[in-house]
Amino acid sequence: MGVRVRFAPSPTGFLHLGSARTALFNWLYARRTKGRFLLRIEDTDKVRSDKKFLEEILEDLKWMGLDWDGEPIYQSGRFDVYKEKAEELLAAGKAYKEGDAIIYRVEKGRTVEVADIVHGIIRFNTDEIKDQVMMKSDGSPAYNFCCVVDDVEMGITHIIRGDDHLSNTPKQILFYEAFGAVLPKFAHLPLMMGVDGAKLSKRHGAVSVEEYKKDGFLPEALANYLILLGWSPGDEKEIITIEEASRIFDLKDMRDVQARFDIQKLTWINAEYIKKRTAEELKPLIKVHLAEEGIEAPDGTLDKLIDLYHVRIKTTKDFVELTRSFFTDDYPIDEKGTKKFVEAGGNKENLKIFAGELEKTEKFTHENIEEVCRKIMEERKLKAAEIIHPTRMAISGRTDGAGLFEMMEVLGKEKVIERMLKTAG
């Protein structure tokens, strides 16, 4: 039997970045070894488990490009199996009852050894492990017990998960031994930390895949970045797709040091992927963000703006703020930019002169606009900053953006002149 790995989310919340990273490494290893990547839904907590979270988790996995083999297994439908297995150990004298609960008796005074692929040999003393509940008095299974029952039945050969599960491993090994089952190989991944070295949490910013989707990150960029947190393709390569990684990934190359989540690095990677996307690929994503702001953008205008801005945006959501002035007159004005570029020297007068000359142009193309601007600069002996910066502020309220003359062409002659004259007072 070949490699069989599993990802086992609990549908009690959205897919956490740490869990997404775990799923990713399981998927990479399965695809690298031509094995199987299985899903198990750990929904034994019937109160906190929610179908909406499960749907979002599965959608997020697909969004990141992760497919799974076969149908998911749901623990909530297997309580009878767990009870039967617990009663097997009870009948064998390896467990005892306490009320309606069934508890496994842990043999004291022995060492449980974990040969971890990432960390090496780790030893645990059973004197520090209390007797293990298998079935609770309410009829539900305990986590460590039902995990082993399922992993044995699913034929799992490698368990790849976070370091936070390391303390569960010796307890689970005891159950494998009790059933006389073959022990899987374990690989515990160092946890993902914030830039301050603390465990990644909401105080570091967004922590779920769903939040990054909404914030305009591309799936291939997020997957790329998560791959780099604990593994490297070598040669200082930083842009790698999951398909490329799946051809060279190996668990033995995983680093055994904690990885720090750096939003700036993720944002840089995302910008690199955005640059590679065509306007047609970006358009539906950008339209979602615009719709959230109540902005309707004509396709023709949107195509032009995406061409102008797609090398300048770091997330697809950035597009909205950078281009808001093309769709509405209600856009923020950079006050510092106004003082620095509009109110300085004779810049207001320069705006009036530029607007007046633009009135005379018949074809409002960026080439013609630039020609008018250069002519005024030469005639009035102006520096570029004395006319270009105040004009940019006048038409967009910003000090940055795409090429000014291209912006003016897209915005249109009437709106450009109207804003220039209004700003000039």
C-alpha positions as a printed Julia matrix, in Angstrom:
425×3 Matrix{Float64}:
   0.0    0.0     0.0
   1.29   3.43   -0.93
   1.4    6.65    1.09
  -1.93   7.71    2.62
  -2.19  10.99    4.5
  -5.16  12.86    5.92
  -6.24  16.35    6.79
  -8.76  16.45    9.62
 -10.44  19.84   10.1
 -12.98  20.54   12.81
 -15.94  22.58   11.46
 -16.17  24.84   14.51
 -14.7   27.9    12.79
 -13.1   29.15    9.59
  -9.97  27.54    8.14
  -7.0   28.92   10.11
  -3.79  29.74    8.22
  -1.93  27.17   10.32
  -4.44  24.47    9.38
  -4.29  25.5     5.72
  -0.5   25.11    5.85
  -0.89  21.64    7.39
  -3.34  20.65    4.64
  -0.94  21.98    2.04
   2.03  19.92    3.24
  -0.15  16.78    3.46
  -1.34  17.39   -0.11
   2.2   18.03   -1.39
   3.51  14.83    0.16
   0.62  12.77   -1.22
   1.06  14.16   -4.72
   4.87  13.86   -4.59
   4.65  10.16   -3.65
   1.65   9.38   -5.9
  -0.22   8.59   -2.69
  -3.68   9.54   -1.45
  -4.78  12.72    0.31
  -7.86  11.97    2.43
 -10.25  14.2     4.35
 -11.73  13.43    7.74
 -14.22  15.83    9.28
 -13.8   15.88   13.07
 -17.33  16.93   13.97
 -17.85  15.03   17.22
 -18.67  18.3    19.0
 -22.25  18.5    17.78
 -22.91  21.77   19.63
 -20.05  23.79   18.1
 -19.86  22.09   14.69
 -21.6   24.09   11.98
 -22.36  23.17    8.38
 -21.52  26.71    7.2
 -17.97  26.35    8.58
 -17.58  22.97    6.9
 -18.71  24.38    3.55
 -16.29  27.3     3.89
 -13.38  25.0     4.85
 -13.97  22.74    1.84
 -14.37  25.77   -0.42
 -11.12  27.29    0.91
  -9.21  24.06    0.25
 -10.5   23.99   -3.35
  -9.74  27.71   -3.7
  -6.11  27.05   -2.76
  -5.91  24.31   -5.41
  -6.08  21.32   -3.06
  -8.15  18.37   -4.21
  -8.75  15.24   -2.16
  -9.2   11.57   -2.93
 -12.54   9.89   -2.3
 -15.35  11.17   -0.1
 -14.67  12.8     3.3
 -15.27  10.7     6.42
 -17.46  12.24    9.11
 -16.76  11.27   12.7
 -20.26  12.3    13.79
 -21.66   9.28   11.96
 -19.26   6.78   13.52
 -20.09   6.83   17.24
 -21.21   3.16   17.11
 -17.84   2.16   15.63
 -15.94   3.96   18.39
 -18.1    2.37   21.09
 -17.54  -1.1    19.63
 -13.76  -0.58   19.53
 -13.74   0.72   23.11
 -15.7   -2.31   24.28
 -13.14  -4.55   22.54
 -10.41  -3.13   24.77
 -12.74  -3.35   27.77
 -13.38  -7.05   27.09
  -9.63  -7.61   26.67
  -9.04  -6.23   30.18
  -7.15  -3.19   28.89
  -9.81  -0.72   30.02
 -12.38  -0.17   32.74
 -15.74   1.53   33.16
 -16.43   4.53   35.3
 -20.16   5.09   35.18
 -21.01   5.16   31.46
 -17.48   6.18   30.48
 -14.92   3.67   29.17
 -11.32   4.41   30.17
  -8.08   2.9    28.91
  -5.62   1.81   31.61
  -2.16   3.3    30.93
   0.75   1.06   31.94
   3.1    3.07   34.14
   6.88   3.09   34.25
   7.61   2.75   30.53
   8.94   5.0    27.79
   7.02   5.77   24.61
   9.33   6.68   21.75
   8.26   8.86   18.81
  10.52   8.74   15.74
   9.48  12.1    14.32
  10.52  12.87   10.73
  11.01  16.58   11.49
  12.32  16.57   15.08
  14.0   13.18   15.42
  13.52  10.87   18.41
  11.27  12.21   21.17
  10.63  10.21   24.35
   7.71  10.34   26.78
   7.34   8.64   30.18
   3.96   7.0    30.8
   4.19   8.04   34.47
   3.2   11.47   33.15
   0.23  10.17   31.15
  -3.0    9.58   33.03
  -5.51   6.86   32.11
  -7.17   7.81   28.83
 -10.89   8.27   28.33
 -12.07   6.47   25.18
 -15.83   6.95   25.4
 -17.29   9.78   27.49
 -20.31   9.26   29.71
 -22.49  11.12   27.17
 -21.69   8.5    24.51
 -19.28  10.67   22.48
 -15.69   9.56   21.76
 -12.56  11.21   23.15
 -10.33  12.88   20.55
  -7.18  10.75   20.88
  -9.14   7.51   20.77
 -11.4    8.13   17.76
  -8.46   9.58   15.8
  -6.59   6.3    16.12
  -9.64   4.17   15.3
 -10.13   6.2    12.12
  -6.47   6.39   11.12
  -6.16   2.6    11.41
  -9.31   2.03    9.37
  -8.28   4.61    6.74
  -4.84   3.0     6.42
  -3.02   6.25    7.18
   0.72   5.78    6.72
   1.96   9.28    7.62
   0.48  11.76   10.1
   1.61  15.28    9.23
   0.35  17.91   11.66
   1.34  20.84   13.87
   3.58  20.73   16.92
   0.55  21.48   19.09
  -0.43  17.81   18.6
   2.93  16.45   19.75
   1.7   15.85   23.31
  -1.17  13.75   21.89
   1.17  11.43   20.01
   2.33   9.16   22.89
  -1.3    8.72   24.0
  -2.27   7.76   20.48
   0.67   5.36   20.16
  -0.66   3.52   23.23
  -3.96   2.96   21.39
  -2.17   1.71   18.26
  -0.31  -0.77   20.44
  -3.52  -1.81   22.24
  -5.13  -2.68   18.88
  -1.96  -4.33   17.55
  -2.0   -1.91   14.65
   0.92  -0.77   12.48
   2.25   2.57   13.69
   2.18   5.39   11.1
   5.16   7.69   10.63
   4.79  11.07   12.37
   5.91  14.49   11.18
   5.15  17.41   13.48
   5.48  20.83   11.91
   6.77  23.76   13.99
   3.92  26.19   14.59
   3.44  29.38   12.61
   4.22  32.4    14.77
   3.61  36.12   14.49
   6.49  38.48   13.69
   6.89  39.04   17.43
   7.51  35.33   18.02
   4.15  34.72   19.73
   1.65  32.14   18.47
  -0.22  33.54   15.48
  -3.49  35.08   16.64
  -5.97  37.8    15.71
  -3.8   40.47   17.29
  -1.33  39.87   14.44
  -4.08  40.55   11.89
  -6.18  38.2     9.78
  -5.67  34.52   10.66
  -8.19  32.71    8.43
  -7.99  31.87    4.74
 -11.44  33.38    4.27
 -10.2   36.8     5.46
  -7.3   36.77    2.99
  -9.69  35.86    0.16
 -11.84  38.87    1.04
  -8.79  41.12    1.31
  -7.8   40.48   -2.3
  -5.08  37.85   -2.03
  -4.8   35.29   -4.83
  -4.96  31.58   -3.92
  -1.69  30.72   -5.65
   0.09  33.53   -3.76
  -1.2   32.43   -0.34
  -0.34  28.79   -1.08
   3.11  29.82   -2.34
   3.81  31.78    0.85
   2.57  29.05    3.2
   4.82  26.53    1.42
   7.85  28.69    2.29
   6.98  28.6     6.02
   8.95  25.51    6.96
  10.28  24.34    3.58
  12.33  25.75    0.74
  12.64  24.67   -2.9
  16.31  25.69   -2.79
  18.37  28.14   -4.87
  16.72  31.0    -2.91
  13.65  30.56   -5.11
  10.62  32.28   -3.64
   7.95  32.12   -6.36
   6.76  28.52   -6.74
   3.36  27.05   -7.56
   1.93  24.1    -5.66
   2.24  22.02   -8.84
   5.97  22.79   -9.07
   6.43  22.15   -5.34
   4.59  18.83   -5.52
   7.29  17.5    -7.85
  10.18  18.11   -5.43
   8.7   18.3    -1.9
   9.97  15.89    0.76
   9.11  15.75    4.47
  12.74  15.17    5.4
  13.53  18.65    4.07
  11.16  20.34    6.52
  12.87  22.76    8.93
  12.44  22.1    12.66
  12.35  25.77   13.64
   9.26  27.9    14.1
   8.22  29.9    11.04
   7.24  33.55   11.4
   4.31  34.85    9.41
   5.29  38.06    7.63
   2.38  39.88    5.97
   4.79  42.1     4.01
   6.4   39.05    2.4
   2.99  37.57    1.57
   1.88  40.89    0.08
   5.03  41.06   -2.08
   4.42  37.52   -3.37
   0.77  38.4    -4.06
   1.82  41.44   -6.1
   4.12  39.21   -8.17
   1.23  36.88   -9.0
  -1.09  39.8    -9.81
   1.45  41.07  -12.36
   1.27  37.7   -14.13
  -2.54  37.72  -14.37
  -4.24  39.15  -17.44
  -6.85  41.92  -17.21
  -9.54  39.37  -18.09
  -8.45  37.14  -15.19
  -8.36  40.03  -12.72
 -11.6   41.67  -13.81
 -14.12  39.35  -12.04
 -12.1   39.54   -8.8
 -11.91  43.33   -8.93
 -15.61  43.6    -9.76
 -16.44  41.88   -6.47
 -14.51  44.53   -4.5
 -16.11  47.36   -6.47
 -19.58  45.91   -5.9
 -18.92  45.76   -2.15
 -18.35  49.53   -2.32
 -21.48  50.06   -4.41
 -19.42  50.98   -7.48
 -20.58  49.96  -10.94
 -17.8   50.12  -13.49
 -18.39  49.98  -17.26
 -16.33  47.15  -18.76
 -14.52  49.46  -21.18
 -13.34  51.78  -18.41
 -12.5   48.87  -16.14
 -10.35  47.18  -18.79
  -8.34  50.38  -19.28
  -7.88  50.9   -15.55
  -6.79  47.32  -14.92
  -4.19  47.71  -17.68
  -2.95  50.89  -15.98
  -2.98  49.62  -12.39
  -2.39  45.88  -12.33
   1.38  46.31  -11.95
   0.79  48.8    -9.12
  -1.65  46.9    -6.89
  -0.49  44.47   -4.23
  -3.94  42.98   -3.65
  -7.01  43.08   -5.89
  -8.74  45.07   -3.15
  -6.1   47.81   -3.48
  -7.6   48.61   -6.87
 -10.71  50.16   -5.29
  -8.89  52.85   -3.32
  -6.39  53.59   -6.06
  -9.11  54.11   -8.68
 -12.04  55.43   -6.64
 -11.73  58.88   -8.23
 -12.55  57.4   -11.66
 -16.0   56.29  -10.54
 -17.18  58.98   -8.13
 -16.57  62.58   -7.07
 -16.71  61.4    -3.46
 -13.12  60.33   -2.91
 -10.59  61.17   -0.16
  -8.19  64.09   -0.66
  -4.64  63.85    0.61
  -4.35  67.04    2.7
  -0.56  66.91    2.91
  -0.42  66.49   -0.86
  -2.72  69.49   -1.32
  -0.46  71.72    0.81
   2.7   70.46   -0.8
   1.67  70.4    -4.46
  -1.44  72.55   -4.97
  -0.98  75.45   -2.61
   2.74  75.85   -3.26
   4.03  78.72   -5.39
   2.03  79.45   -8.5
   0.73  75.92   -8.94
  -2.95  76.93   -8.83
  -2.3   79.34  -11.68
  -0.48  76.55  -13.55
  -3.57  74.37  -13.18
  -5.79  77.08  -14.7
  -3.44  77.56  -17.65
  -3.18  73.79  -18.25
  -6.98  73.41  -18.07
  -7.43  76.29  -20.5
  -5.08  74.74  -23.05
  -6.73  71.33  -22.65
 -10.09  72.91  -23.52
  -8.7   73.52  -27.02
  -7.67  69.91  -27.67
  -9.94  67.98  -30.0
  -8.61  64.47  -29.38
  -8.19  63.92  -25.64
  -5.51  61.22  -25.87
  -2.62  60.79  -23.47
  -0.19  61.7   -26.28
  -1.97  65.0   -26.97
  -2.34  65.78  -23.25
   1.39  65.23  -22.72
   2.21  67.43  -25.69
   0.11  70.29  -24.24
   1.79  69.86  -20.86
   5.33  69.91  -22.32
   4.51  73.02  -24.36
   3.33  74.92  -21.25
   6.43  73.81  -19.31
   8.72  75.11  -22.05
   6.87  78.4   -22.56
   6.6   79.18  -18.84
   9.95  77.6   -17.9
   8.25  75.28  -15.36
   9.66  72.19  -13.73
   7.63  69.01  -14.23
   6.7   68.96  -10.52
   5.04  72.39  -10.81
   2.39  71.15  -13.2
   2.28  67.32  -13.04
   1.96  66.97   -9.23
  -0.81  69.56   -8.76
  -2.69  68.09  -11.72
  -2.5   64.58  -10.25
  -3.81  65.91   -6.93
  -6.59  67.82   -8.7
  -7.95  64.85  -10.65
  -7.47  62.04   -8.08
  -6.82  63.52   -4.64
  -3.69  61.36   -4.44
   0.04  61.87   -4.85
   0.53  58.43   -6.45
  -1.08  56.43   -9.23
  -0.62  55.37  -12.82
   0.89  57.56  -15.54
  -0.8   60.98  -15.24
  -1.6   61.48  -18.92
  -3.06  57.96  -19.23
  -5.18  58.66  -16.1
  -6.47  61.89  -17.64
  -7.41  60.15  -20.88
  -9.45  57.49  -19.05
 -11.14  60.06  -16.78
 -12.19  62.12  -19.8
 -11.8   65.74  -20.89
 -14.9   67.16  -19.2
 -14.23  65.64  -15.76
 -10.51  66.44  -15.86
 -11.03  70.12  -16.64
 -13.85  70.41  -14.11
 -11.66  69.05  -11.3
  -8.62  71.1   -12.29
 -10.58  74.35  -12.25
 -12.33  73.47   -9.0
  -8.98  72.74   -7.33
  -7.45  75.91   -8.73
 -10.32  77.91   -7.22
